[in-house]
Amino acid sequence: MLDVNDVYSGYGSMEVLHGVDLHVGTDEIITIIGPNGAGKSTLLKTIMGYLTPTSGEIIFSEKNVSNLRPDQKVDLGIGYVPQLDNVFPSLTVKENLEMGGYLEDKDAIQKRADNAYDLFPILKEKKNDKVKTMSGGQRQMMAMGRALMTAPELILLDEPSAGLSPKIADEIFYLIEKVHKQGASITIVEQDAYRSLEISDKGYVLAMGKNEFTDDADKILTNEEIKEAYLGQ
């Protein structure tokens, strides 16, 4: 579904990614871990089109999307939930969902909003409330629900449990699994590496903008060297 091949990317003259590779298969959950500054969020922004690779290529559904804009990638079936500024606080839940489905017709917006309400019942309960009144966990559910409004085949999640209590974080990971069961592939950058790998098929370790290690998620979880260096075990 997604192939990132030898990608170099960064911010102006500051190169952050130095030849990164990533493969996400159909119906897979992938977790990307690594220390702060490793390039994890930069990789997601490059895949999504907020940054343009200076070298290498990004292939999605057999199409080279390396130089496409974010809106063009949304249209092709990629969804993105950034860590920060991922909702419209001054709008209601219903309005946030409608904004997420701006590319769709009225019937599709209603159908997908109903699906979001089924997945995240709190959104239905608060659909007429402004998002700024919601808790951090509820806002994360709002952001995920909004990303689903275009029925993406691939969803990129940047630190979905950041700032949440362990209990609420567990609920977020449970909901990520529910979203996955509806047919979307998911790529997660996550500070709680252990919890994220538990629900993943494969894991990637980035360090200093390069691929450090790649393996099945369960093998990473039992790799003593990786556990000590990256999982806090």
Contacts in CASP RR format, 6 or more apart in sequence:
PFRMAT RR
TARGET T0000
AUTHOR 0000-0000-0000
METHOD contacts of the structure
MODEL  1
MLDVNDVYSGYGSMEVLHGVDLHVGTDEIITIIGPNGAGKSTLLKTIMGY
LTPTSGEIIFSEKNVSNLRPDQKVDLGIGYVPQLDNVFPSLTVKENLEMG
GYLEDKDAIQKRADNAYDLFPILKEKKNDKVKTMSGGQRQMMAMGRALMT
APELILLDEPSAGLSPKIADEIFYLIEKVHKQGASITIVEQDAYRSLEIS
DKGYVLAMGKNEFTDDADKILTNEEIKEAYLGQ
1 24 0 8 1.000
1 25 0 8 1.000
1 26 0 8 1.000
1 28 0 8 1.000
1 60 0 8 1.000
1 61 0 8 1.000
1 153 0 8 1.000
1 154 0 8 1.000
1 185 0 8 1.000
2 22 0 8 1.000
2 23 0 8 1.000
2 24 0 8 1.000
2 25 0 8 1.000
2 47 0 8 1.000
2 58 0 8 1.000
2 59 0 8 1.000
2 60 0 8 1.000
2 154 0 8 1.000
2 185 0 8 1.000
2 187 0 8 1.000
3 22 0 8 1.000
3 23 0 8 1.000
3 57 0 8 1.000
3 58 0 8 1.000
3 59 0 8 1.000
3 60 0 8 1.000
4 20 0 8 1.000
4 21 0 8 1.000
4 22 0 8 1.000
4 23 0 8 1.000
4 43 0 8 1.000
4 46 0 8 1.000
4 47 0 8 1.000
4 58 0 8 1.000
4 59 0 8 1.000
5 21 0 8 1.000
5 56 0 8 1.000
5 57 0 8 1.000
5 58 0 8 1.000
5 59 0 8 1.000
6 19 0 8 1.000
6 20 0 8 1.000
6 21 0 8 1.000
6 55 0 8 1.000
6 56 0 8 1.000
6 57 0 8 1.000
7 17 0 8 1.000
7 19 0 8 1.000
7 20 0 8 1.000
7 21 0 8 1.000
7 43 0 8 1.000
7 46 0 8 1.000
7 53 0 8 1.000
7 55 0 8 1.000
7 56 0 8 1.000
7 57 0 8 1.000
7 58 0 8 1.000
8 15 0 8 1.000
8 17 0 8 1.000
8 18 0 8 1.000
8 19 0 8 1.000
8 20 0 8 1.000
8 53 0 8 1.000
8 54 0 8 1.000
8 55 0 8 1.000
8 56 0 8 1.000
9 15 0 8 1.000
9 16 0 8 1.000
9 17 0 8 1.000
9 42 0 8 1.000
9 43 0 8 1.000
9 46 0 8 1.000
9 51 0 8 1.000
9 52 0 8 1.000
9 53 0 8 1.000
9 54 0 8 1.000
10 16 0 8 1.000
10 17 0 8 1.000
10 42 0 8 1.000
10 46 0 8 1.000
10 51 0 8 1.000
10 54 0 8 1.000
11 42 0 8 1.000
11 51 0 8 1.000
15 54 0 8 1.000
16 37 0 8 1.000
16 39 0 8 1.000
16 42 0 8 1.000
16 209 0 8 1.000
17 39 0 8 1.000
17 42 0 8 1.000
17 43 0 8 1.000
17 46 0 8 1.000
17 53 0 8 1.000
17 209 0 8 1.000
18 208 0 8 1.000
18 209 0 8 1.000
18 210 0 8 1.000
19 55 0 8 1.000
19 56 0 8 1.000
19 209 0 8 1.000
19 210 0 8 1.000
19 211 0 8 1.000
20 43 0 8 1.000
20 206 0 8 1.000
20 209 0 8 1.000
20 210 0 8 1.000
20 211 0 8 1.000
21 211 0 8 1.000
22 30 0 8 1.000
22 32 0 8 1.000
22 43 0 8 1.000
22 47 0 8 1.000
22 187 0 8 1.000
22 204 0 8 1.000
24 30 0 8 1.000
24 154 0 8 1.000
24 185 0 8 1.000
24 187 0 8 1.000
25 185 0 8 1.000
26 185 0 8 1.000
27 180 0 8 1.000
27 183 0 8 1.000
27 185 0 8 1.000
28 185 0 8 1.000
28 186 0 8 1.000
28 201 0 8 1.000
28 202 0 8 1.000
29 176 0 8 1.000
29 180 0 8 1.000
29 185 0 8 1.000
29 186 0 8 1.000
29 187 0 8 1.000
29 188 0 8 1.000
29 199 0 8 1.000
29 200 0 8 1.000
29 201 0 8 1.000
30 185 0 8 1.000
30 186 0 8 1.000
30 187 0 8 1.000
30 188 0 8 1.000
30 200 0 8 1.000
30 201 0 8 1.000
30 202 0 8 1.000
30 203 0 8 1.000
30 204 0 8 1.000
31 187 0 8 1.000
31 188 0 8 1.000
31 189 0 8 1.000
31 190 0 8 1.000
31 193 0 8 1.000
31 196 0 8 1.000
31 197 0 8 1.000
31 200 0 8 1.000
31 202 0 8 1.000
31 203 0 8 1.000
31 204 0 8 1.000
31 217 0 8 1.000
32 40 0 8 1.000
32 43 0 8 1.000
32 44 0 8 1.000
32 187 0 8 1.000
32 188 0 8 1.000
32 189 0 8 1.000
32 190 0 8 1.000
32 203 0 8 1.000
32 204 0 8 1.000
32 205 0 8 1.000
32 206 0 8 1.000
33 40 0 8 1.000
33 189 0 8 1.000
33 190 0 8 1.000
33 193 0 8 1.000
33 196 0 8 1.000
33 197 0 8 1.000
33 203 0 8 1.000
33 204 0 8 1.000
33 205 0 8 1.000
33 206 0 8 1.000
33 230 0 8 1.000
33 231 0 8 1.000
34 40 0 8 1.000
34 193 0 8 1.000
34 205 0 8 1.000
34 206 0 8 1.000
34 207 0 8 1.000
34 212 0 8 1.000
34 230 0 8 1.000
35 207 0 8 1.000
35 230 0 8 1.000
37 209 0 8 1.000
38 206 0 8 1.000
38 207 0 8 1.000
38 208 0 8 1.000
38 209 0 8 1.000
39 206 0 8 1.000
39 209 0 8 1.000
40 158 0 8 1.000
40 189 0 8 1.000
40 206 0 8 1.000
41 83 0 8 1.000
41 158 0 8 1.000
41 159 0 8 1.000
41 189 0 8 1.000
42 51 0 8 1.000
42 209 0 8 1.000
43 189 0 8 1.000
43 206 0 8 1.000
44 80 0 8 1.000
44 82 0 8 1.000
44 156 0 8 1.000
44 158 0 8 1.000
44 187 0 8 1.000
44 189 0 8 1.000
45 51 0 8 1.000
46 52 0 8 1.000
46 53 0 8 1.000
46 58 0 8 1.000
47 58 0 8 1.000
47 78 0 8 1.000
47 156 0 8 1.000
47 187 0 8 1.000
48 70 0 8 1.000
48 73 0 8 1.000
48 78 0 8 1.000
48 79 0 8 1.000
48 80 0 8 1.000
48 156 0 8 1.000
49 68 0 8 1.000
49 69 0 8 1.000
49 70 0 8 1.000
49 73 0 8 1.000
50 70 0 8 1.000
52 66 0 8 1.000
52 67 0 8 1.000
53 66 0 8 1.000
56 66 0 8 1.000
57 64 0 8 1.000
57 66 0 8 1.000
58 64 0 8 1.000
58 65 0 8 1.000
58 66 0 8 1.000
59 65 0 8 1.000
60 73 0 8 1.000
60 76 0 8 1.000
60 77 0 8 1.000
60 78 0 8 1.000
60 154 0 8 1.000
61 76 0 8 1.000
61 153 0 8 1.000
63 76 0 8 1.000
65 72 0 8 1.000
65 73 0 8 1.000
65 76 0 8 1.000
68 76 0 8 1.000
70 80 0 8 1.000
73 79 0 8 1.000
74 80 0 8 1.000
74 103 0 8 1.000
74 150 0 8 1.000
74 152 0 8 1.000
75 103 0 8 1.000
75 150 0 8 1.000
77 150 0 8 1.000
77 151 0 8 1.000
77 152 0 8 1.000
77 153 0 8 1.000
77 154 0 8 1.000
78 152 0 8 1.000
78 153 0 8 1.000
78 154 0 8 1.000
78 155 0 8 1.000
78 156 0 8 1.000
79 147 0 8 1.000
79 150 0 8 1.000
79 152 0 8 1.000
79 154 0 8 1.000
79 155 0 8 1.000
79 156 0 8 1.000
80 147 0 8 1.000
80 155 0 8 1.000
80 156 0 8 1.000
80 158 0 8 1.000
81 140 0 8 1.000
81 143 0 8 1.000
81 144 0 8 1.000
81 147 0 8 1.000
81 155 0 8 1.000
81 156 0 8 1.000
81 157 0 8 1.000
81 158 0 8 1.000
81 160 0 8 1.000
82 158 0 8 1.000
83 158 0 8 1.000
83 159 0 8 1.000
83 162 0 8 1.000
86 139 0 8 1.000
86 140 0 8 1.000
86 143 0 8 1.000
86 146 0 8 1.000
87 96 0 8 1.000
87 131 0 8 1.000
87 139 0 8 1.000
87 142 0 8 1.000
87 143 0 8 1.000
87 146 0 8 1.000
88 95 0 8 1.000
88 96 0 8 1.000
88 99 0 8 1.000
88 131 0 8 1.000
89 130 0 8 1.000
89 131 0 8 1.000
89 132 0 8 1.000
90 130 0 8 1.000
90 131 0 8 1.000
90 132 0 8 1.000
91 99 0 8 1.000
91 130 0 8 1.000
91 131 0 8 1.000
92 127 0 8 1.000
92 128 0 8 1.000
92 129 0 8 1.000
92 130 0 8 1.000
92 131 0 8 1.000
93 123 0 8 1.000
93 126 0 8 1.000
93 127 0 8 1.000
93 128 0 8 1.000
93 129 0 8 1.000
93 131 0 8 1.000
93 134 0 8 1.000
93 142 0 8 1.000
94 113 0 8 1.000
94 127 0 8 1.000
94 128 0 8 1.000
96 131 0 8 1.000
96 142 0 8 1.000
96 146 0 8 1.000
97 109 0 8 1.000
97 112 0 8 1.000
97 113 0 8 1.000
97 116 0 8 1.000
97 123 0 8 1.000
97 127 0 8 1.000
97 145 0 8 1.000
97 146 0 8 1.000
97 149 0 8 1.000
98 109 0 8 1.000
98 113 0 8 1.000
98 149 0 8 1.000
99 146 0 8 1.000
100 146 0 8 1.000
100 147 0 8 1.000
100 149 0 8 1.000
100 150 0 8 1.000
101 108 0 8 1.000
101 109 0 8 1.000
101 112 0 8 1.000
101 146 0 8 1.000
101 149 0 8 1.000
101 150 0 8 1.000
103 150 0 8 1.000
104 112 0 8 1.000
104 149 0 8 1.000
104 150 0 8 1.000
109 149 0 8 1.000
112 148 0 8 1.000
112 149 0 8 1.000
112 150 0 8 1.000
112 151 0 8 1.000
113 149 0 8 1.000
115 148 0 8 1.000
115 182 0 8 1.000
116 123 0 8 1.000
116 145 0 8 1.000
116 146 0 8 1.000
116 148 0 8 1.000
116 149 0 8 1.000
117 123 0 8 1.000
117 124 0 8 1.000
117 127 0 8 1.000
119 145 0 8 1.000
119 148 0 8 1.000
119 175 0 8 1.000
119 178 0 8 1.000
119 179 0 8 1.000
119 182 0 8 1.000
120 141 0 8 1.000
120 142 0 8 1.000
120 144 0 8 1.000
120 145 0 8 1.000
120 175 0 8 1.000
122 138 0 8 1.000
122 141 0 8 1.000
123 138 0 8 1.000
123 141 0 8 1.000
123 142 0 8 1.000
123 145 0 8 1.000
126 133 0 8 1.000
126 134 0 8 1.000
126 138 0 8 1.000
131 139 0 8 1.000
131 142 0 8 1.000
134 142 0 8 1.000
135 168 0 8 1.000
136 163 0 8 1.000
136 164 0 8 1.000
136 168 0 8 1.000
137 164 0 8 1.000
137 168 0 8 1.000
137 171 0 8 1.000
137 172 0 8 1.000
140 160 0 8 1.000
140 161 0 8 1.000
140 164 0 8 1.000
140 172 0 8 1.000
141 172 0 8 1.000
141 175 0 8 1.000
144 155 0 8 1.000
144 157 0 8 1.000
144 160 0 8 1.000
144 175 0 8 1.000
144 176 0 8 1.000
144 179 0 8 1.000
147 155 0 8 1.000
148 155 0 8 1.000
148 179 0 8 1.000
148 184 0 8 1.000
152 184 0 8 1.000
153 183 0 8 1.000
153 184 0 8 1.000
153 185 0 8 1.000
154 184 0 8 1.000
154 185 0 8 1.000
154 186 0 8 1.000
154 187 0 8 1.000
155 179 0 8 1.000
155 184 0 8 1.000
155 185 0 8 1.000
155 186 0 8 1.000
155 187 0 8 1.000
156 186 0 8 1.000
156 187 0 8 1.000
157 176 0 8 1.000
157 186 0 8 1.000
157 187 0 8 1.000
157 188 0 8 1.000
157 189 0 8 1.000
157 190 0 8 1.000
158 189 0 8 1.000
159 189 0 8 1.000
159 190 0 8 1.000
159 191 0 8 1.000
160 172 0 8 1.000
160 173 0 8 1.000
160 176 0 8 1.000
160 188 0 8 1.000
160 190 0 8 1.000
161 168 0 8 1.000
161 169 0 8 1.000
161 172 0 8 1.000
161 173 0 8 1.000
161 190 0 8 1.000
161 191 0 8 1.000
161 192 0 8 1.000
161 195 0 8 1.000
161 196 0 8 1.000
162 191 0 8 1.000
164 172 0 8 1.000
169 192 0 8 1.000
169 195 0 8 1.000
170 195 0 8 1.000
173 195 0 8 1.000
173 196 0 8 1.000
173 198 0 8 1.000
173 199 0 8 1.000
176 186 0 8 1.000
176 188 0 8 1.000
176 199 0 8 1.000
177 199 0 8 1.000
179 186 0 8 1.000
180 186 0 8 1.000
180 199 0 8 1.000
188 196 0 8 1.000
188 200 0 8 1.000
190 196 0 8 1.000
193 230 0 8 1.000
193 231 0 8 1.000
194 221 0 8 1.000
194 231 0 8 1.000
194 232 0 8 1.000
194 233 0 8 1.000
197 203 0 8 1.000
197 217 0 8 1.000
197 220 0 8 1.000
197 221 0 8 1.000
197 231 0 8 1.000
198 217 0 8 1.000
198 221 0 8 1.000
200 217 0 8 1.000
201 216 0 8 1.000
201 217 0 8 1.000
202 214 0 8 1.000
202 215 0 8 1.000
202 216 0 8 1.000
202 217 0 8 1.000
203 214 0 8 1.000
203 215 0 8 1.000
203 216 0 8 1.000
203 217 0 8 1.000
203 220 0 8 1.000
204 211 0 8 1.000
204 213 0 8 1.000
204 214 0 8 1.000
205 211 0 8 1.000
205 212 0 8 1.000
205 213 0 8 1.000
205 214 0 8 1.000
205 220 0 8 1.000
205 226 0 8 1.000
205 230 0 8 1.000
206 212 0 8 1.000
213 220 0 8 1.000
213 223 0 8 1.000
213 226 0 8 1.000
215 223 0 8 1.000
220 226 0 8 1.000
221 227 0 8 1.000
221 231 0 8 1.000
227 233 0 8 1.000
END
